[in-house]
């Protein structure tokens, strides 16, 4: 297992980046998705590039309330199906099953969203491929 990033949603990426640069973080990569209307900006501390903060800017968002601006913690795992099964066996709900063999979301007992990302590639497999989303993540 490897820690990947923490995601926060931002209304003004330029101002947030300016703030985080004052803290000491530097932008390491950026992805824009015009079709889905969002931008992802990843920052890290020099020398600790493996621990990133992901800024998510949803272009049409008019502000966040109720803590919606905090997104999730993300971890890369060796076998996403095994991790999800272990969580389900312990009584946890997989909110976004790994239908694609790549990504899943589950919530902690305190309702904090955890993103699981497959290390490498797994073929889509049942029961995951046809499992519906449950709640929000």
C-alpha positions in Angstrom: 0.0 0.0 0.0 1.2 3.5 -0.8 -0.2 6.9 0.2 -0.9 8.9 -2.9 -2.7 12.2 -2.2 -5.3 14.2 -0.3 -7.9 16.0 -2.4 -9.5 19.3 -1.6 -12.0 21.2 -3.8 -11.2 24.8 -4.5 -13.2 27.7 -5.8 -10.2 29.8 -6.8 -7.3 27.7 -7.9 -5.0 30.7 -8.5 -5.4 32.0 -5.0 -5.1 28.5 -3.4 -1.9 27.8 -5.3 -0.5 31.2 -4.3 -1.3 30.3 -0.6 0.2 26.8 -0.8 3.3 28.1 -2.6 3.8 30.5 0.4 3.6 27.4 2.6 6.3 25.8 0.5 4.5 23.5 -1.9 5.1 23.5 -5.7 2.9 22.5 -8.6 4.0 19.2 -10.1 1.3 18.5 -12.6 -2.1 19.6 -13.9 -4.9 18.0 -15.9 -7.8 19.7 -17.4 -11.0 18.0 -18.6 -13.1 20.3 -20.7 -15.9 17.8 -21.3 -16.4 17.2 -17.5 -15.5 20.9 -16.8 -12.9 20.4 -14.1 -9.2 20.9 -13.5 -6.9 18.8 -11.2 -3.8 20.4 -9.9 -1.2 18.4 -7.9 1.3 20.1 -5.5 3.9 18.6 -3.2 6.8 19.7 -1.0 10.2 19.7 -2.7 11.9 16.5 -1.8 8.6 14.8 -0.9 7.0 14.6 -4.3 5.3 11.2 -3.4 2.9 12.9 -1.0 0.7 15.2 -3.0 -2.2 17.6 -2.4 -4.8 17.4 -5.3 -6.7 20.6 -5.9 -10.0 19.9 -7.7 -11.6 22.9 -9.4 -15.1 22.2 -10.7 -15.5 25.0 -13.2 -19.2 25.6 -12.5 -19.1 25.4 -8.7 -20.3 28.5 -6.9 -18.9 27.7 -3.4 -18.8 24.9 -0.9 -20.6 24.3 2.3 -20.9 21.6 4.9 -17.3 20.5 4.4 -17.9 19.5 0.8 -14.5 21.1 -0.1 -12.6 18.3 1.6 -12.5 15.4 -0.9 -10.7 12.2 0.1 -7.5 10.4 1.0 -6.1 8.2 -1.8 -4.1 5.0 -1.5 -2.6 2.7 -4.2 -3.2 -1.0 -3.4 -1.9 -4.2 -4.8 -5.3 -5.9 -5.3 -8.3 -3.6 -5.2 -10.7 -6.5 -5.3 -9.1 -8.2 -2.3 -9.1 -4.9 -0.3 -12.7 -4.2 -1.1 -13.7 -7.7 -0.2 -11.9 -7.5 3.1 -13.8 -4.2 3.8 -17.1 -5.7 2.9 -16.5 -8.8 5.0 -15.9 -6.4 8.0 -19.3 -4.8 7.4 -18.3 -1.7 5.4 -20.1 -0.4 2.3 -18.2 0.0 -0.9 -19.8 3.3 -2.0 -18.2 3.2 -5.5 -17.2 -0.4 -6.4 -14.2 -1.1 -8.5 -16.3 -1.8 -11.6 -13.4 -0.9 -13.9 -10.8 -2.8 -11.8 -9.1 0.5 -11.2 -10.9 2.7 -8.7 -13.1 2.4 -5.6 -14.4 4.6 -2.8 -15.3 3.7 0.8 -16.0 5.8 3.8 -14.5 5.6 7.3 -16.6 5.3 10.4 -16.4 9.1 10.6 -17.6 9.4 7.0 -14.3 10.4 5.5 -14.0 9.3 1.9 -11.1 7.0 1.0 -10.2 6.4 -2.7 -8.5 3.1 -3.5 -6.6 2.9 -6.8 -5.3 -0.3 -8.3 -1.5 -0.6 -8.7 -1.3 -1.6 -12.4 -4.2 -3.1 -14.2 -6.9 -5.7 -13.3 -9.6 -6.8 -15.7 -13.1 -5.9 -14.7 -14.5 -8.8 -12.7 -17.8 -9.8 -11.0 -19.4 -9.1 -8.6 -17.7 -5.7 -8.9 -18.3 -5.0 -12.6 -22.1 -4.9 -12.1 -22.3 -3.6 -8.5 -24.1 -0.3 -8.2 -22.9 2.8 -6.3 -24.2 3.2 -2.8 -24.7 6.6 -1.3 -22.1 9.3 -2.0 -18.3 9.2 -1.8 
